Amino acid sequence: METRIIFNNISPIDHRYSISESDLFNKLSLWLSETASINACVKAEIALLIAHLEIRKSLTPSLREKLENITASVSAQEVYEEEEKTQHHIRALVNVLNKKVPSEIAHLVHLGATSVDILDTAFSFRIKGASKEIVIPLLQKLEILLCDFVDKEAETPQVGRTHGQHAVPITLGFAFAEYVSRLGKSIIEIMRLSCNLKGKLSGAVGAYNATSLMFSDPEKLEKLYLNELGLEPSEYSTQLVEPEYLLRLLLEYNIAFGIIANLADDLRNLQRSEIGEVREKFSENQVGSSTMPHKRNPWNSEHVKSLWKAFMPRVTTFFMDQISEHQRDLTNSASQRFIADYITGFCLAVNRMISIIEGLGADRKRLLTNLKSGEGAVMAENAYILLAESGVSGAHEIIRKLTLKCENENISFAKALSEESIFNVIAEKLLELKIINKKEDAFSFFEYPEKYSGLSAKKAKAISLKYRKIMEEGENYTQY
């Protein structure tokens, strides 16, 4: 077989990433490579042969074992060499198998099947396997790491931001709990949808024309065949399995991809020099710039975003593959092959985010400095709400004008508020609500915004606990 220098490969997946992410690449190859594709098709053909023998009551344990061992004996090279003659991929595979199975049952190989009975079924088998063995465990690992970070920083004060501007106090753990919640729900959907992929053995147009000639109940043969592969039949088939089973899973992959890219953006921004609230791990020998020795670029977060930019647009092709004229055309024959690239790109991004979160550090001093940098203006909402709750009309406008005074006179919000007559009204409301114990504590309430972050810490811990439990349950999660 031809050996190619790895750096002569065109796709960066097959050179750059196969080296830098070799362990992940090798795992994905077991499900997504061309060898994996042929192996799955062989496995499907053998499953069909076993189903034929079972329904004909000719299957013995020794024959089953012999047939199952054939799967590993078929190489991609010999199938491709045969295809040079047949110019048909599945017929080439069948020809190879005919030479390997016992001659007395060779006539049953592929009997009653059309090519896509094998191709679509084998593809579902592969994507389900890749999801279960690689994608979901990667996502679960990332989710658990995010839960760990949330738990660690659940009470660490941070300024909340909207429109890139300081809003109200929250905690760093609460900010990350957003991604625990969003990604957690997506992982649950991926687990559910990957279990729902289907196969088929309904023939050239889906009406069981061929198998109806052999059996009074051709759907029984289909179920036996698919059961060998851990699949169920599509409710309705043309020559194709209904495309929405796969489409929905791929779309949920892309939703999770977008969530991770959103997290990468937030991480990159929080590492800006002027913000500096978190920092990716930077090894002793790592170089941030070829000319600026001091640079510590957030390149891993940027890399995750870049992978998303490269692969997210492929969703358009997923939707285009949803459409096939009449019972089948071949317009998905090339485009569907690139689903393997997409899943690989997605896994590379998840794996990179795992490494980011594993080494992510929080600068608590900088977090507090940023929170207090606006002279306490982040507490303006509290003052407005307390004033309005005290029955004061136009409370919002009163506090808005007070924040302008703070800016113009360069004084803290707490000081400016304490100089106004409304301060006593607000202090009384704080006492009434038992937020403070004595009236003198009202100034401190506004002077130290880090002491007030609503339900941030409580919500962060609750969300972390919920999704950690779900991830740990894995396949036993009861709401699949």
C-alpha positions, -999 to +999 in steps of 0.1 A: +000+000+000+012+035-008+029+053+021+026+090+021+048+115+041+024+130+066+033+165+057+022+159+021-014+155+033-036+184+024-059+186+054-043+201+086-063+174+105-040+148+089-007+164+097-008+193+122-035+178+145-026+142+140+007+151+156-003+176+183-034+157+193-022+122+184-041+104+212-074+120+202-067+116+165-060+079+169-093+074+189-113+092+162-096+072+135-112+041+149-146+055+140-141+082+114-113+071+090-118+053+057-106+021+073-133+026+099-159+032+072-150-001+054-148-020+087-183-008+096-197-018+062-181-052+066-196-054+100-230-045+086-227-071+058-218-098+083-247-087+105-270-091+075-256-126+068-261-136+105-297-123+103-303-144+072-289-175+089-308-168+121-341-164+104-334-196+084-324-214+116-290-222+102-268-202+126-246-221+150-224-206+177-192-217+159-204-203+125-213-170+142-178-168+157-162-176+124-183-149+106-176-122+133-138-129+129-140-121+092-145-084+099-109-079+110-096-098+080-109-073+054-085-045+046-094-011+030-067-018+004-082-050-010-117-033-012-102-004-030-083-027-054-115-045-062-133-012-067-109-004-095-125-033-114-162-029-103-163+009-102-188+003-073-178+005-037-203-018-021-202-044-049-164-044-045-169-051-008-193-079-015-169-095-039-142-095-013-165-110+013-177-137-010-141-150-011-139-150+027-171-165+039-178-203+037-188-211+001-221-228+011-235-195+025-217-170+001-250-166-019-265-150+012-240-121+013-258-088+006-289-107-003-320-085-003-300-053+004-293-023-016-260-003-012-275+022+012-290-005+034-253-011+043-240+025+039-265+044+060-267+017+086-229+015+089-227+053+090-252+054+119-233+027+137-201+047+133-215+081+144-233+065+174-200+048+184-180+079+180-205+099+200-206+073+228-169+065+230-153+099+222-175+129+218-197+125+249-169+115+273-149+146+261-179+169+267-185+153+301-149+159+311-151+195+301-184+199+319-170+185+351-139+208+349-162+238+345-182+226+376-149+224+395-140+259+385-175+271+394-173+255+428-138+270+434-149+305+424-185+305+434-180+333+459-152+352+442-165+387+435-166+399+399-182+428+381-210+417+358-209+432+323-235+440+297-226+457+264-189+455+276-198+479+304-198+473+342-233+464+353-238+449+388-218+427+411-218+389+405-192+362+412-168+346+389-183+312+396-217+325+386-203+338+353-189+303+345-221+286+357-237+301+326-216+277+305-222+248+328-259+252+323-258+258+285-233+231+277-249+207+302-283+208+284-266+204+250-247+173+263-280+158+275-294+163+240-264+148+223-266+117+245-303+114+236-300+120+199-269+098+194-290+069+209-317+076+184-297+071+151-314+046+129-305+020+102-325+002+075-329-029+054-359-019+033-343-020-002-339+002-032-370+025-025-378+016+011-408-007+003-391-041+011-396-052-025-366-076-025-369-091+010-407-095+006-399-121-021-379-141+005-399-137+037-435-131+047-423-107+074-393-089+059-393-064+088-383-092+111-351-097+090-345-059+092-348-060+130-325-090+134-300-073+111-300-040+130-301-056+164-266-070+156-254-034+153-272-020+183-296+000+160-333+003+154-350+007+120-360+041+106-398+045+108-399+052+071-372+048+045-368+055+009-334+042-003-322+064+025-327+065+063-347+095+072-320+122+073-334+141+103-320+116+129-285+124+119-292+161+111-306+168+146-275+152+162-251+173+140-271+204+148-268+197+185-231+192+180-230+226+165-250+242+193-224+228+218-196+240+195-211+275+196-214+274+234-177+265+237-167+292+211-187+317+232-168+306+263-136+310+244-145+346+235-153+354+271-120+339+283-101+358+257-116+391+267-111+384+304-074+380+296-071+414+280-043+435+296-067+461+309-090+434+324-067+406+334-092+387+356-082+352+344-051+337+327-045+306+306-016+284+318+016+295+302+045+270+303+081+279+312+093+274+276+063+288+258+067+318+235+040+344+231+055+365+204+084+362+179+094+397+187+079+407+221+093+386+248+068+398+274+037+386+255+014+360+271-013+356+244-046+338+251-039+317+219-057+286+231-090+304+235-084+321+201-077+286+186-110+273+199-128+302+183-108+297+151-118+260+148-155+271+153-151+296+125-138+269+102-164+242+110-196+260+120-205+270+084-206+234+074-241+232+090-253+246+057-242+214+040-259+193+067-292+210+058-285+206+021-280+169+026-314+167+041-329+169+006-329+141-018-350+139-050-377+112-049-364+080-033-328+089-036-302+109-055-264+109-051-259+146-042-249+137-006-223+111-017-193+135-015-206+161+010-215+135+037-179+122+037-168+155+053-190+150+084-159+131+097-139+163+094-165+183+112-168+159+142-130+158+144-128+196+144-154+197+171-136+172+192-103+192+187-120+223+200-135+205+230-101+189+238-084+223+236-110+239+259-104+211+284-067+220+285-076+257+290-099+250+319-075+226+335-049+253+337-071+284+341-062+307+369-082+336+385-066+368+396-088+376+426-070+408+434-076+421+399-112+409+400-118+430+431-100+460+417-121+459+385-153+455+405-144+486+426-129+506+397-161+526+390-162+541+425-190+519+435-214+529+407-223+492+402-244+497+434-266+523+417-293+498+408-296+488+445-300+524+455-327+529+429-346+497+438-345+505+476-356+540+470-385+530+447-395+503+472-397+530+498-424+547+477-402+575+462-415+585+428-388+591+400-363+570+419-345+559+388-339+595+376-328+606+410-301+579+412-291+585+375-284+621+382-264+611+413-241+588+392-234+618+369-224+638+400-200+610+410-184+612+375-182+650+375-168+654+410-148+621+410-162+608+442-175+574+452-211+565+448-214+557+485-201+591+495-223+609+470-253+590+482-245+595+519-246+633+513-282+632+500-314+633+521-326+601+504-298+582+521-318+580+553-348+566+534-326+539+518-309+531+551-344+526+567-354+502+539-321+482+544-329+479+581-365+469+573-353+442+549-327+430+575-299+434+550-281+455+576-282+454+614-279+491+622-283+523+603-246+531+603-240+500+582-258+515+552-227+533+540-206+501+541-233+483+521-226+507+492-189+511+498-182+474+495-199+461+464-181+427+468-204+419+497-235+421+475-239+398+445-276+387+447-280+350+444-248+346+424-230+322+447-261+302+455-271+298+419-236+289+408-233+261+434-268+247+426-261+246+389-227+230+394-243+203+416-271+196+392-249+191+361-221+173+379-247+147+390-260+143+355-225+140+340-216+114+366-247+094+359-238+093+322-257+066+304-278+060+335-293+095+333-330+088+335-343+116+313-328+104+280 
